[in-house]
Amino acid sequence: MMRNNYRISNQKTAYILTVIIVFINIITIVIPLFFLYTFPTSKIAILFFSYPSNLLIIFGVVFLIYFIITGVHYFDFKADKYIIEIKSNRTISSYFFAKKNFFEIPLGSINRFTFLKRPYTFNSTLMIKVKVSSRKSVAKRFQISFFNKEQRAKITESLEEIVQNNNLDG
């Protein structure tokens, strides 16, 4: 059995990052478009859409598209003596779409786990193989954004202890 209870979350970091992304996009996209549609012949609108300044708008659009595609995910990992609860959602789109990634599993059913690094993103994937029956195992994946080494070490320690205990029990 596990000695310690673990609770690891990056929810605060994920929401701060989301606020920064929204702020950057307001500065680089919304404000220039506001001036373009409200005051199309003003010097400020011309300044925003002339050569060196229009690169800022292009940067903002690429930045926005990148984070729409990759997403910013927050996770919550709770482990006690009997159950592990893992929740992973996107910060903004989880409010609009019903897809929730929540998993509650007893410790005895975990076979294996691994962390997968996603290329070109700040995201990682935690994959846990769970024994459903004597012949069947299911892999459950959780997206995690901006995962630091300390959080990864704590989750790895907890899951390694569980897998080791499960292998000893048979």
Backbone as CSV, one residue per row, in Angstrom:
resi,resn,N_x,N_y,N_z,CA_x,CA_y,CA_z,C_x,C_y,C_z
1,MET,0.835,-1.195,0.000,0.000,0.000,0.000,0.874,1.250,0.000
2,MET,0.289,2.317,-0.464,1.029,3.578,-0.545,1.199,4.195,0.839
3,ARG,2.354,4.785,1.026,2.638,5.424,2.308,2.030,6.819,2.390
4,ASN,2.083,7.568,1.291,1.675,8.965,1.327,0.498,9.221,0.406
5,ASN,-0.223,10.247,0.725,-1.256,10.740,-0.176,-0.635,11.817,-1.045
6,TYR,-0.939,11.797,-2.328,-0.399,12.763,-3.263,-1.527,13.564,-3.882
7,ARG,-1.293,14.834,-4.053,-2.188,15.683,-4.828,-1.305,16.644,-5.600
8,ILE,-1.350,16.513,-6.917,-0.518,17.332,-7.790,-1.426,17.952,-8.831
9,SER,-1.257,19.253,-9.036,-2.097,19.956,-9.997,-1.309,21.097,-10.632
10,ASN,-1.632,21.387,-11.877,-1.042,22.546,-12.549,-2.130,23.522,-12.975
11,GLN,-3.255,23.491,-12.302,-4.402,24.309,-12.689,-4.084,25.797,-12.649
12,LYS,-3.405,26.265,-11.620,-3.079,27.686,-11.506,-2.159,28.119,-12.652
13,THR,-1.126,27.333,-12.932,-0.203,27.638,-14.024,-0.926,27.665,-15.366
14,ALA,-1.792,26.691,-15.594,-2.512,26.614,-16.868,-3.435,27.819,-17.059
15,TYR,-4.119,28.239,-16.006,-5.010,29.391,-16.152,-4.233,30.702,-16.296
16,ILE,-3.105,30.828,-15.623,-2.271,32.028,-15.803,-1.761,32.085,-17.236
17,LEU,-1.317,30.961,-17.764,-0.862,30.914,-19.150,-1.992,31.253,-20.122
18,THR,-3.182,30.787,-19.850,-4.334,31.095,-20.705,-4.634,32.585,-20.689
19,VAL,-4.557,33.217,-19.535,-4.771,34.664,-19.439,-3.698,35.407,-20.236
20,ILE,-2.454,34.959,-20.155,-1.373,35.592,-20.922,-1.617,35.442,-22.417
21,ILE,-2.050,34.274,-22.854,-2.344,34.044,-24.275,-3.465,34.959,-24.746
22,VAL,-4.519,35.071,-23.966,-5.634,35.955,-24.323,-5.163,37.409,-24.370
23,PHE,-4.372,37.830,-23.405,-3.860,39.201,-23.363,-2.999,39.507,-24.590
24,ILE,-2.103,38.581,-24.954,-1.258,38.782,-26.136,-2.103,38.877,-27.396
25,ASN,-3.141,38.062,-27.495,-3.987,38.104,-28.681,-4.862,39.351,-28.741
26,ILE,-5.248,39.872,-27.605,-5.987,41.143,-27.611,-5.078,42.259,-28.100
27,ILE,-3.836,42.266,-27.626,-2.899,43.320,-28.037,-2.527,43.205,-29.511
28,THR,-2.289,41.988,-29.984,-1.772,41.829,-31.346,-2.843,41.691,-32.414
29,ILE,-4.069,41.312,-32.059,-5.100,41.094,-33.079,-6.302,42.015,-32.875
30,VAL,-6.878,42.003,-31.695,-8.143,42.713,-31.451,-7.969,44.226,-31.531
31,ILE,-6.966,44.758,-30.876,-6.772,46.219,-30.888,-6.471,46.734,-32.294
32,PRO,-5.568,46.111,-33.064,-5.375,46.598,-34.439,-6.637,46.493,-35.302
33,LEU,-7.393,45.411,-35.159,-8.632,45.286,-35.936,-9.677,46.311,-35.498
34,PHE,-9.701,46.620,-34.217,-10.606,47.658,-33.722,-10.306,48.992,-34.405
35,PHE,-9.022,49.359,-34.443,-8.649,50.621,-35.095,-8.888,50.572,-36.606
36,LEU,-8.709,49.419,-37.213,-8.942,49.303,-38.653,-10.410,49.502,-39.002
37,TYR,-11.311,48.928,-38.217,-12.743,49.048,-38.514,-13.358,50.327,-37.973
38,THR,-12.846,50.861,-36.890,-13.410,52.076,-36.306,-12.847,53.334,-36.956
39,PHE,-11.553,53.390,-37.115,-10.881,54.554,-37.691,-9.979,54.099,-38.843
40,PRO,-10.550,53.723,-39.993,-9.736,53.124,-41.054,-8.696,54.067,-41.665
41,THR,-8.921,55.356,-41.626,-7.955,56.280,-42.235,-7.064,56.975,-41.205
42,SER,-7.149,56.570,-39.963,-6.330,57.217,-38.934,-4.880,56.754,-39.045
43,LYS,-3.995,57.534,-38.466,-2.570,57.208,-38.498,-2.273,55.930,-37.705
44,ILE,-3.052,55.697,-36.645,-2.823,54.490,-35.845,-3.172,53.243,-36.652
45,ALA,-4.297,53.267,-37.378,-4.678,52.114,-38.205,-3.658,51.876,-39.307
46,ILE,-3.199,52.942,-39.917,-2.186,52.815,-40.966,-0.880,52.280,-40.370
47,LEU,-0.546,52.731,-39.163,0.663,52.261,-38.497,0.589,50.756,-38.200
48,PHE,-0.563,50.295,-37.707,-0.720,48.877,-37.392,-0.600,47.989,-38.627
49,PHE,-1.077,48.473,-39.772,-1.120,47.636,-40.960,-0.063,47.993,-41.994
50,SER,0.939,48.778,-41.635,2.072,49.017,-42.521,3.121,47.933,-42.266
51,TYR,4.166,47.883,-43.085,5.096,46.746,-43.104,5.683,46.309,-41.767
52,PRO,6.409,47.083,-41.037,7.010,46.437,-39.862,5.986,46.076,-38.791
53,SER,4.931,46.841,-38.680,3.951,46.594,-37.616,3.002,45.453,-37.949
54,ASN,2.764,45.197,-39.232,1.832,44.120,-39.550,2.411,42.744,-39.228
55,LEU,3.717,42.650,-39.032,4.313,41.387,-38.591,3.848,41.029,-37.187
56,LEU,3.548,42.028,-36.380,3.012,41.791,-35.043,1.652,41.095,-35.124
57,ILE,0.832,41.513,-36.058,-0.488,40.890,-36.230,-0.323,39.459,-36.735
58,ILE,0.580,39.250,-37.660,0.832,37.898,-38.167,1.331,37.003,-37.043
59,PHE,2.236,37.530,-36.208,2.707,36.778,-35.048,1.542,36.412,-34.131
60,GLY,0.647,37.357,-33.868,-0.500,37.094,-33.001,-1.411,36.021,-33.551
61,VAL,-1.639,36.017,-34.863,-2.502,35.012,-35.483,-1.845,33.629,-35.402
62,VAL,-0.550,33.541,-35.708,0.157,32.260,-35.636,0.184,31.753,-34.196
63,PHE,0.429,32.639,-33.252,0.434,32.304,-31.828,-0.921,31.744,-31.401
64,LEU,-1.996,32.388,-31.826,-3.347,31.941,-31.489,-3.649,30.578,-32.100
65,ILE,-3.325,30.405,-33.365,-3.586,29.124,-34.036,-2.805,27.995,-33.375
66,TYR,-1.556,28.268,-33.012,-0.738,27.254,-32.343,-1.393,26.774,-31.053
67,PHE,-1.850,27.709,-30.222,-2.441,27.306,-28.952,-3.862,26.774,-29.095
68,ILE,-4.546,27.098,-30.184,-5.846,26.467,-30.438,-5.638,25.006,-30.804
69,ILE,-4.631,24.733,-31.629,-4.373,23.359,-32.053,-3.811,22.514,-30.915
70,THR,-2.775,22.997,-30.244,-2.144,22.192,-29.195,-2.916,22.219,-27.891
71,GLY,-3.504,23.349,-27.547,-4.284,23.464,-26.330,-3.430,23.653,-25.088
72,VAL,-4.032,24.227,-24.086,-3.428,24.337,-22.766,-4.284,23.465,-21.851
73,HIS,-3.686,22.426,-21.314,-4.401,21.458,-20.485,-3.998,21.622,-19.021
74,TYR,-4.977,21.526,-18.155,-4.639,21.450,-16.739,-4.940,20.037,-16.268
75,PHE,-4.238,19.599,-15.259,-4.464,18.266,-14.728,-4.544,18.323,-13.220
76,ASP,-5.160,17.316,-12.677,-5.274,17.158,-11.236,-5.064,15.673,-10.945
77,PHE,-4.060,15.359,-10.157,-3.697,13.984,-9.830,-3.822,13.810,-8.332
78,LYS,-4.693,12.895,-7.895,-4.869,12.611,-6.477,-4.690,11.115,-6.265
79,ALA,-3.866,10.768,-5.322,-3.650,9.358,-4.995,-3.738,9.185,-3.490
80,ASP,-4.468,8.167,-3.070,-4.495,7.817,-1.653,-4.235,6.316,-1.522
81,LYS,-4.626,5.710,-0.431,-4.308,4.301,-0.195,-5.089,3.341,-1.088
82,TYR,-6.213,3.804,-1.659,-7.087,2.883,-2.381,-7.361,3.273,-3.831
83,ILE,-7.409,4.566,-4.107,-7.881,5.043,-5.412,-6.971,6.143,-5.937
84,ILE,-6.862,6.202,-7.276,-6.212,7.322,-7.949,-7.280,8.030,-8.773
85,GLU,-7.332,9.343,-8.640,-8.210,10.165,-9.463,-7.333,11.051,-10.340
86,ILE,-7.592,11.016,-11.646,-6.848,11.853,-12.580,-7.860,12.595,-13.434
87,LYS,-7.670,13.907,-13.522,-8.540,14.744,-14.334,-7.659,15.604,-15.220
88,SER,-8.014,15.688,-16.497,-7.265,16.510,-17.431,-8.255,17.147,-18.403
89,ASN,-8.230,18.460,-18.485,-9.126,19.200,-19.375,-8.380,20.368,-19.990
90,ARG,-8.927,20.865,-21.087,-8.419,22.119,-21.639,-8.953,23.261,-20.797
91,THR,-8.214,24.355,-20.753,-8.612,25.446,-19.870,-9.849,26.180,-20.368
92,ILE,-9.931,26.505,-21.651,-11.065,27.282,-22.149,-12.129,26.407,-22.783
93,SER,-11.737,25.531,-23.693,-12.736,24.767,-24.441,-13.469,23.747,-23.583
94,SER,-12.963,23.419,-22.400,-13.680,22.480,-21.535,-14.990,23.075,-21.021
95,TYR,-15.119,24.394,-21.058,-16.378,25.018,-20.653,-17.435,24.916,-21.746
96,PHE,-17.000,24.811,-23.011,-17.925,24.816,-24.130,-18.266,23.421,-24.639
97,PHE,-17.380,22.465,-24.444,-17.593,21.115,-24.939,-17.713,20.166,-23.757
98,ALA,-18.526,19.149,-23.916,-18.826,18.242,-22.812,-17.749,17.183,-22.579
99,LYS,-16.726,17.124,-23.417,-15.713,16.088,-23.271,-14.852,16.345,-22.033
100,LYS,-15.050,15.522,-21.028,-14.270,15.598,-19.796,-13.389,14.369,-19.718
101,ASN,-12.170,14.555,-19.310,-11.231,13.454,-19.190,-10.986,13.216,-17.702
102,PHE,-11.827,12.397,-17.102,-11.773,12.114,-15.673,-11.712,10.606,-15.502
103,PHE,-10.830,10.150,-14.633,-10.653,8.721,-14.452,-10.418,8.447,-12.981
104,GLU,-11.163,7.520,-12.430,-11.006,7.116,-11.045,-10.799,5.607,-11.050
105,ILE,-9.635,5.165,-10.598,-9.304,3.753,-10.680,-8.755,3.242,-9.360
106,PRO,-9.089,1.984,-9.030,-8.471,1.391,-7.840,-7.010,1.067,-8.115
107,LEU,-6.194,1.111,-7.091,-4.762,0.914,-7.242,-4.410,-0.464,-7.800
108,GLY,-5.185,-1.477,-7.470,-4.875,-2.838,-7.883,-5.036,-3.103,-9.369
109,SER,-5.648,-2.215,-10.104,-5.875,-2.473,-11.528,-4.850,-1.812,-12.448
110,ILE,-3.893,-1.082,-11.913,-2.896,-0.397,-12.743,-1.769,-1.370,-13.091
111,ASN,-1.539,-1.569,-14.397,-0.462,-2.455,-14.863,0.827,-1.708,-15.124
112,ARG,0.720,-0.631,-15.906,1.881,0.116,-16.381,1.515,1.573,-16.561
113,PHE,2.555,2.397,-16.689,2.338,3.795,-17.026,3.560,4.294,-17.769
114,THR,3.383,5.356,-18.516,4.500,5.991,-19.203,4.150,7.441,-19.500
115,PHE,5.182,8.261,-19.609,5.016,9.649,-20.021,5.500,9.778,-21.453
116,LEU,4.717,10.391,-22.296,5.076,10.612,-23.693,5.216,12.109,-23.917
117,LYS,6.319,12.502,-24.507,6.534,13.923,-24.825,5.995,14.185,-26.216
118,ARG,5.134,15.166,-26.337,4.560,15.539,-27.622,5.531,16.464,-28.341
119,PRO,5.869,16.185,-29.590,6.815,17.052,-30.298,6.197,18.408,-30.637
120,TYR,7.016,19.445,-30.588,6.645,20.815,-30.953,5.563,21.412,-30.059
121,THR,5.356,20.865,-28.884,4.370,21.433,-27.969,4.962,21.496,-26.566
122,PHE,4.212,22.129,-25.691,4.558,22.166,-24.274,3.792,21.081,-23.524
123,ASN,3.154,20.190,-24.260,2.298,19.168,-23.672,3.025,17.843,-23.541
124,SER,2.629,17.094,-22.525,3.054,15.715,-22.332,1.795,14.875,-22.203
125,THR,1.956,13.578,-22.379,0.832,12.669,-22.230,1.196,11.628,-21.184
126,LEU,0.307,11.456,-20.217,0.450,10.385,-19.241,-0.449,9.250,-19.703
127,MET,0.157,8.099,-19.995,-0.617,6.940,-20.423,-0.563,5.895,-19.320
128,ILE,-1.725,5.451,-18.893,-1.827,4.442,-17.843,-2.565,3.237,-18.409
129,LYS,-1.953,2.063,-18.283,-2.606,0.823,-18.695,-3.318,0.245,-17.486
130,VAL,-4.603,0.000,-17.646,-5.448,-0.468,-16.566,-5.995,-1.846,-16.929
131,LYS,-5.934,-2.753,-15.988,-6.450,-4.109,-16.173,-7.963,-4.081,-15.935
132,VAL,-8.726,-4.384,-16.986,-10.186,-4.360,-16.888,-10.713,-5.734,-16.496
133,SER,-10.172,-6.776,-17.099,-10.526,-8.148,-16.749,-9.254,-8.978,-16.778
134,SER,-9.380,-10.274,-16.608,-8.179,-11.115,-16.577,-7.452,-11.145,-17.910
135,ARG,-8.158,-10.877,-19.003,-7.539,-10.908,-20.330,-7.418,-9.552,-21.003
136,LYS,-8.102,-8.568,-20.514,-8.185,-7.302,-21.239,-7.612,-6.146,-20.414
137,SER,-6.790,-5.330,-21.097,-6.257,-4.098,-20.508,-6.631,-2.929,-21.401
138,VAL,-6.825,-1.785,-20.789,-7.192,-0.569,-21.510,-6.161,0.504,-21.184
139,ALA,-5.781,1.275,-22.205,-4.855,2.387,-21.991,-5.645,3.682,-21.948
140,LYS,-5.425,4.457,-20.928,-6.087,5.752,-20.773,-5.020,6.829,-20.862
141,ARG,-5.276,7.876,-21.671,-4.292,8.939,-21.889,-4.807,10.258,-21.323
142,PHE,-3.891,10.993,-20.708,-4.202,12.291,-20.130,-3.208,13.316,-20.656
143,GLN,-3.711,14.410,-21.188,-2.858,15.487,-21.681,-2.483,16.400,-20.514
144,ILE,-1.212,16.790,-20.480,-0.704,17.643,-19.412,0.138,18.740,-20.047
145,SER,-0.130,19.991,-19.713,0.647,21.118,-20.235,1.564,21.670,-19.157
146,PHE,2.746,22.099,-19.563,3.719,22.745,-18.686,3.918,21.943,-17.400
147,PHE,4.429,20.765,-17.607,4.650,19.764,-16.578,6.085,19.887,-16.110
148,ASN,6.316,20.292,-14.861,7.703,20.463,-14.413,8.273,19.154,-13.857
149,LYS,9.581,19.136,-13.653,10.282,17.914,-13.243,9.857,17.435,-11.863
150,GLU,9.567,18.370,-10.988,9.157,17.990,-9.637,7.805,17.274,-9.653
151,GLN,6.855,17.812,-10.423,5.549,17.170,-10.532,5.676,15.794,-11.179
152,ARG,6.481,15.720,-12.225,6.683,14.434,-12.900,7.315,13.417,-11.960
153,ALA,8.282,13.848,-11.152,8.954,12.938,-10.217,7.975,12.411,-9.165
154,LYS,7.107,13.273,-8.655,6.136,12.834,-7.644,5.136,11.839,-8.222
155,ILE,4.638,12.127,-9.426,3.684,11.206,-10.056,4.376,9.888,-10.392
156,THR,5.595,9.974,-10.909,6.348,8.757,-11.246,6.599,7.914,-10.004
157,GLU,6.999,8.551,-8.919,7.245,7.830,-7.667,5.984,7.119,-7.186
158,SER,4.878,7.828,-7.215,3.615,7.262,-6.766,3.184,6.088,-7.639
159,LEU,3.232,6.273,-8.953,2.797,5.211,-9.851,3.754,4.025,-9.866
160,GLU,5.067,4.269,-9.741,6.020,3.155,-9.672,5.786,2.301,-8.431
161,GLU,5.489,2.951,-7.322,5.190,2.217,-6.097,3.940,1.369,-6.269
162,ILE,2.931,1.900,-6.917,1.686,1.162,-7.141,1.934,-0.031,-8.059
163,VAL,2.637,0.195,-9.170,2.913,-0.895,-10.120,3.752,-1.975,-9.453
164,GLN,4.735,-1.571,-8.660,5.577,-2.539,-7.969,4.740,-3.368,-6.991
165,ASN,3.873,-2.725,-6.226,3.011,-3.462,-5.295,2.059,-4.388,-6.041
166,ASN,1.546,-3.961,-7.186,0.639,-4.807,-7.967,1.358,-6.022,-8.531
167,ASN,2.621,-5.868,-8.939,3.384,-7.003,-9.459,3.756,-7.985,-8.350
168,LEU,3.968,-7.468,-7.132,4.273,-8.353,-6.004,3.051,-9.154,-5.564
169,ASP,1.875,-8.525,-5.673,0.630,-9.194,-5.266,0.205,-10.270,-6.256
170,GLY,0.700,-10.204,-7.453,0.374,-11.220,-8.440,-0.532,-10.688,-9.460
